[in-house]
Amino acid sequence: MTLKTFSLILSGSAILASCGPAPTPQQQAARQHEIACLGGTLGGALIGGAIGNQFGGGSGKTILTAAGAAAGGFEGQRFAC
């Protein structure tokens, strides 16, 4: 398959996907809530992992990084949701 054909198929499917029904305000609010929850969880995990990485050494550093990421993800989700 050539690049032109692939591009044509990809753009055609994108155009057809945009022809769907518009989301209702309730669907939009639910989607925004899902995005906020995901953002809070990922942000908390990144920050917790970075903080946990500052402590320990060797395998202890790995354990503290993982524990910090888990705790940060949990708290981020709790805060955002």
Secondary structure as UniProt FT lines:
FT   HELIX           3..17
FT   TURN            18..19
FT   HELIX           25..52
FT   TURN            53..54
FT   HELIX           59..80
//
